[in-house]
Amino acid sequence: MSATHEKSDDVIEEKKVALSHDVFSQISHADGVGRDYELKCHLNAFKKSAIRFGRYQWQLFIITGLGWFTDNLWMYGLSIVLAQVQQELNPVRVEYAVLAASAGLIVGATTWGILADLIGRRLSFNITLFVTGLFGLAAGGAPNFVIFCSLAACMGFGVGGNLPVDGALYLEHIPQSHQWTLTLLSIWWAVGQLVASLIGWGFIANFSCDPSIPSGQCSKSANMGWRYTLYTSGALTFLMFICRFFVFDVQESSKFLVAQGRDEEAMKVLEHIARRNGRHITLRLEDLQAVSGDTTSKPAPNLSTSIRNALSGLSLSHVRPLFSSRRLAINTTLTIIIWGLIGIAFPLFNAYLPLYLSAQGAASGSSSVSETYRNFTIISILGIPGSLIACAVVDYTRGTGRWLIGGRKLTLAVSTMMTGLFLFLFTTSRTTAAVLGYSCASSLTQNAMYGVLYAYTPEVFPAPHRGTGDALCSALNRIGGFIAPLIKISTTPASGSASAATANGPIFVSAALFMVAAIFAILLPIETAGKMAL
């Protein structure tokens, strides 16, 4: 009886909102979106029936989480194998591998993110893991360093699209009440790091040349550990692609379809989600069309037409709205700058962490490969609580009016500043215990930082331009990742290795950049905690 009464109330409320101009007029116009789109998003029935959190969203949480998992699996997977690649392939500078991967990440982040706004999220969402797995597997069989770097760049092209596209697709299928789960997605990122360290510890510690053997004198047959690591990571990525493409029926974002004027397709997506969640949808196509007064719905273009239209229509049409008002322009600019600074700082420390751990261990009398990767695994485990802590505090706000304390901005600023502080302390370490302790602390705060950043960024951009906004941030982040190896090259010996003394140069730069990023986070004018993402 109560369910019938609730359904009746929903129908009455939908009609009131859909047909009342007075209600529409009370909705303030948001920056960067058209009024028709905004009104449809605020349509109560649209919110209730489109994005109730149920079975479909939990499954989507897992499927999108695999993309975040893959990002860190390969980020750390590459860093884990650098020492063994250097020992066997004897490159001039082993950092060129990170440089090549970063170049692929830049192109991938830009390409997949922009395509998500032009032809939809679903295509990019499905392809990225296939590209990553294919070239990741191939990199394990590289006969020389040039081919290894080329394949790493192609692998980076696939990885680059995971975070901006996956985050946007997930956000656009969840209600405001569950937007905190976007921060929780970062736990997959931490798990990816942990799995990479476990794979490396298992293979590299047992199937690698002795560290005392000079570079170039280590045979392939005696140094298969790093290849097994890449083979295993590639196979895992292909398995995740199969789950994403063949097992789970991923739906296109209903918000993207509404923004494109494809209301009929949006309704089909909502009906599919309602069935999966075991709910009844009462929203009608006419309710959405009543907002714009247009009773026609654009037909669904085929794939070739979508790609052709996208290539012919490349312009700044999805960039300008991100700077459509002074407040949004300042926020967009600061957000992009923060991504760029962290893009330099994060890989400057983490991409070479096994090298730093090995160097610090040798300085304190312990240079065991197994101990190095054991410590790396411990550090990875400590990243998981960071995601949970961030998830617990991102919605905690206090204050009214102009001044609001807490939420995404404060959590981001504090976690970023703490990361910088712990890295400064890392440079003062003189014992293995101190190195491990400060590394674990920074791992916790870094995962909290990225958890908030990856939630805040898609939330602050409106859905019609979210893919482009995420692409700009991710691209600058990856450009920072391209700059990081150059700093590492200029501050360490030509061998690419690090000693206890030379390791401190790039780490000091990393810590300083985290501090600067924290200051910019405080200055962000827009807080997204407690607000529905349009």
N, C-alpha and C positions, 0 to 999 in steps of 0.2 A: 504493500500500500504506500509506504514511504517512497519507494523507488518510483512509482507512478506519479506521485505528487511532485517529486523532484524533477521528473522529466517534463511534466506540465509547466512547472515554473521556468524551466530552461527555455521551452518554446515561447512562452509569453515574453521572457526577458530578451530573447533573440529578436523577436519582432519589434519590440520597443526600440532596441538599439539600432536595428537595421533600418527602420523607417522614420526615426525621429531626427529631424535636422537640428533640433535644440540640443540633443545629446551630442551629436557630432560637433556642434559649434563650441562645446565646452572642452574639446580635446585640443591641447596646445600643439602647434606645429613643431615637429622635431627637425633638427638640422640635417640636411643632406638627403631628405626623402620627399617624394611627392605626397600631396594631401590625400589622394585616393588610396594610395598604398598604406599610409599611416592609419587612416580610418578603418581599413579592413583589418589591420593588425589589432586595433583597439576594439573591434567588434567582439562583444563578449562571447558570442557563440563560437566565433573563430578561435578564440583563446581556449575555450572549454573543450571543444571537440577536436581541435587540431593537435594540441600538444599536451594532453593529459599524460602523466608519467605512468607507464605500465609496462607490459611485457615487451612491446616493441622497443621502447626506449632503453630498457635494461640490456636487451640484445644489441642495440646500436651502441651502447656504452662499451660493450666488449669489442665489437667490430671496429669502431673508431679508435678504441684504445690500442688495438694492434698496430695502427699507423704510428701512434706515439711511441709504442714499444720499439718498432722498427727504427725510428729516428735515432734513438739512443743506442740501440743494439749495434748499429753501424758506425755511429760517432765514436763509441768506445771500442768497438771491434777493430776499427782502423788504428786507433791509438795503441791498442794492446799488441798489435803485430809489428809495430814500427821497428823495435829493436832487432827482431829476428829477420825482418826484411832487409834491414841495413847490413846485418851480419852475412847474409847469403848473397844478396844482389849487389851489394857494395856501391850504392849510389853516391854521387857527389855530395848531395844533401838529402837526407831522408825526409826532411820537412816538405819537399816538393810533392810528396804523396798527399799530404794534408792540403797543400795548395791546390792540387788538381781536384780533389774531392770538393773543396770549397767553391771552385769555379763551377762545377756541376750543380752544386747546391744553389748558387746564385741564379743560374739559368732555370733550374727546376722550380724554385720558389716563385720566380716571376711568371714563368709560363703557365704552370698549373693554377696558380692563384688567379691570374687574369682570365684564363679560360673558364674558371668556375663561375665568373660573373657573366661571361659571354655565351657559353653553351650549357651551363649547368654544373652542379657539384658532382653529380653521379659518375660521369665519365672519368673525370680526373681522379675521383675517389677509388675507382676500380682499377685503373691502369698503373698507378704509382708503385704499388707493391710488386707487380709483375716485372716492371723495369728494374726495380731495386734487386729483386731476387736473381734475375737473369744475369746482370752484370756483376753482382756480388759473387755469385758462383764462379763466373769466368775469371774474376780477379784471383781466385785461389789457385788457378792453373797458370798464372802469368810466368813466362820464361825469363823475362828481364824487367828492369825497373821502369822503362818507358811504357811498355804494355801495361804494367801494373798501374801506373799513374793514369793512363788513358781509361782503363776499365773502372778505376776508382772515380774518375770524373763522371762517367756514364751512370755509375751507381748513385752518385750524388745527385744527378739529374732526377732520378726517381724519388730518392729520399726527400728532396727539397719540397715536393708537393704535399707531403703527408700532413704536416702540422697545420698549414693555413687552410687547406681544403677540409680536412677531417674535423677541425674545430668548428668551422662554419656550418658544416652539415649537421653536426651534433647539436649545436646551439639552436638551430632553426627547427629542431624537432622536440624541444623540451619546454615546459612552462616556466614562468618566472620563479615559481616556488622551488624549482629544482635546478636553477642556474648554478648553484654551488657545486653541482656534480661536474661541471666543466672544469673546475679547479681539481676535483678528485681524479679527473682523467690523467693528471700528471703522475699519478701513482704508476701508471703503465710505463711512463718515461723512466721512472726510477727502477722498475722491474727490468726494463730493457738493459739498463746499465748493469744490474746485478747478473742477469743471464749472460751478458757479454763477458763479464769478469769470471764467471764460473766456467764458461766454455774455454776461455783463455787459460785459466788455471789448470784445467784438466788436460788440455792438449799441449800448450806451450811449455808448461813445467816438465812434461814427460817426453816430448818429442822435439827437442831443440838442441842445437849445438851448445857446448859449454861456453859461457860468457867470455872465457879467457882466449878463445880462438879469434884471431884477427878477422876483420871484415874482408870478404872475398875468398876466404879459405874454408868457409863452411859449406859443405856439399848439400845438395837438395835432399838426398835420401836421409841425411842425418838431421834435417831441419824441417820436417814436415808439419810440425805443430801449428805454425801460423797458417798453413794451407788448410789443415783440418779445421781450424777455427773458422775460416771464411767459408769453407764448404758447408759446415754445420749451420752457420748463420744464414747462408743462402738457401739452404733446404728449409729452414724454419720460416723464412720470408715467403717462399713459394707455398708452403702449407697454409700460411695466413692468407695469401692471395686466393687460394682455393676456397677457404672458408668464407671469405668476403664476397667472392664472385659467384660461386656455385651453391653455397649452403644458405646464406642469408640473403633475402630479397630486399636489397637496399632501395628505398624510394627516393625520388628526387625531392629536393626541398620545396615544401608547399609555399614558403615565403618567396623563393626564387620564382616559382611559377606565377604567383600573384603579381610580383613586380614586373613580369613579362606580359601581363594581361592574359595569361592562360588559366583563367579561373576554373574551367571545366576539368583540366588536368589536376589542378590543385585539389578539387573536390574528390577526385578519384584517389589521390594520395591520402587524404584525410579519412575517406571511407575504409581504405586498406588498413590504416593504423588503428582505426576504431575496431575493426574486426579482430586484429591481432591482440588488442587489449581487452577484448570481450566487452566492448562498450557499444552503446547506440549513439549514432550521430544524427542530430536533428537539424544541423545547419544545411541550408539549401543553396544551390547554385544561384538562385534568384536573389538571395540575401547579399551575396558578394557583389553581384552585378548591380544591385540597387545603389551601392555606394557611388559608383562612377556613372550610373545611368546608361551604361553600355550593355546591351543584352547579347552581344556577340562575344565569342571567345576565340582567341587566335588558335589555329591548328598547330599540332605538334610537328615541328620540322624534323626531317630525317637527319641522320648523322652527317652525311656529306653536305647537306644544305647548311646545317648548323656550323660546321667547320668553315665552309666557304663564306658564310655571312660574318663569322667571327674575324676571319682574316681580312675581309674587305672593310670591316667596320672598326678596326683598331683606331682608337682615338683617346682623347683625354676625358671622354664622357663619363667614365667611372672614377676619374681622379678628381675633377673639379668639385663634385659634391662633398668630398672629404674636407674641403677648405671653404665651404659655402658661407660660413659665418666666422666672425673673429674668434669666438670661443672655440668652435670646432677646429678652426685652422691652427690655433695655438696647441690644442690638445693633440691633433694629428701630428704636428711637427715634433712635439716633445716625445710622443709615443715612438715615432720613427727613430729619433735620436737615441732614446733609451735602448731600443732594439739594436741599434748600431754599436753603441758602447759595449753592451753585454756581448754582442757578437764577436768583439775583439777579446774582451776579458775572459769569457768562459773557455774558449778553446785554447787560449794562451796558457792556461793552467791545466785544464782537463785533458786536452788532446795529447799532452806529453806527460801525464801523471805517472805512468809506469816508469818512464825515464827518470823523472824526479825522485820517485820512490827508490829506484835502483841506486841512483847517485847518493842520496842521503843514507841509504842502507850501507853502501860501500864505505862511506865516510865514518860510520859508526861501527864498522867491523862486520857487517852482515850484507853479503851480496848475492845470496841464494835467489835463483829465479823463482823457486816455489814460494819462498817467503814474500817476495815482491808481489806476486799475484794473489797470495793469501791476504796480504794487507789491502790490496786493491779491492778484493771481494768484501772485506769488512767495511771499507769505505762505501762501497756500493749499497750494502745493506742499510747503512745509516741514512741513505737518501730517501728511503720509503717513509719513515716518520715525518720527514719534512713536508711531503705532499699532504699527509693527514693533518698536520698542524695548520698548514695554509688553508685547507678545506674547512677547518673548524673556526677560523677567525675572519675569513673574508667578508662575511655578512654581519660581523659585529660592529655596529656603529653607535655613536653617541653624539648628541647635539641636535640643534634645530637651526633652520634658517640658512644663513650663508656659511656658517662654520659647522663642519661635520667631522668628527674625529673617528677614525677606524675605517673599516671597509677595505676595498681593494688597494687604494692608494697607500694608506699607512702600512698595511701588511707588506706591500711591494717595497716600499722605501726601507722599512726596518730590516727585512730579510736580505735585501741587496747590500745595505750598509754593514750588516753583520758578516756577510760573505767577504767583503773587502777587509774587514777587521781581522778575520781568521786567517786570511791569506797573508796579511802583514805579519801576523804572529808566526805563520809557517816559515817565513824567511829567517826568523830568529831561532829556529829549532836546531838543537845540537844533539838530540838523542832520537832513537827510533820511536820511542813512546810519544815524544812530542810531535814528531812528524805525523804519526798515525792519528794522534788525537786532534790536531788542528785540521787534518785532512777530513776526518770524519765530521767534525763540526761544520766545515765549509760545505761538505756534501749535503748535510741536512738543510742548511740555509739556502743553498743554491736550488735545491729541488722545491723548497717552499717559494722561492722567488719566481722560478719558471712556472710553477703551478698557478700563481696569481697572474703573471704576465700573459700566459696563454689563455686565461679566462677573460681578463680585462680587455685584451685587444679586440677579439671578435665582438664582444659586448658593446664596445664603444662605437663601432662602425655599423651603420644601418645595412640591412640585408641586401638591398639592391647593389651596394658597392662594397660589401663586406669582403668578398674574395680579393678585390683589388687592394683594399686597405691592408688586409692580411699579407698580400703578396709584397706590397711596398715594405712593410715592416720586416717580413721574413727575408726579403732580398737584401735589405741593408744589413740585417743580422748576418747573412751569409757573406756579404762583402767584408764585414768585420772578421769573419772566419778566414777570409782570404788574406787579410792584412796580418792576422796573428802569426802565421808561419814566417812572414817577413821580419817581424819583430824578433821571433825566436832565432832566426838565422843571424840577425845582426848582433845578438847578445850572447851567443854560444859558439863554441869552436866549430871549425869547418867539418869536423867529423859528425856533427849533429848530436853528439852525446852531451850529457850534462854532468858536471861535477857538483859537489855540494855548494861550491862558491858561485859558479856560473849560472846555476839554476835559479838563483835569487833574482837575477835581472828581469827576466820575463814575468816572474811571479809578482814582483813589486809593481810592474806596469799594470798587470791584471788587477791587483788589489786597488790601485789608484783609480782605475776606470770604473770599477764597481762602486766606489765611493761617489764619483761624479754622477753616475747613473742614478744613485739613490737620491741625490739632491734634485735632479730633474723629476723624479717620481713624486716628490713632495709638491712640486710646482704644477702638476697636472690639474687643470681646472674642472674636469668632469669626473664624478664618482658614479660608478654603475651599480653599487650595492643597493639592493632593494628595488631596482628598476627593471622593467621588462625590456629585453633586447628586441628592438624593432627589426 
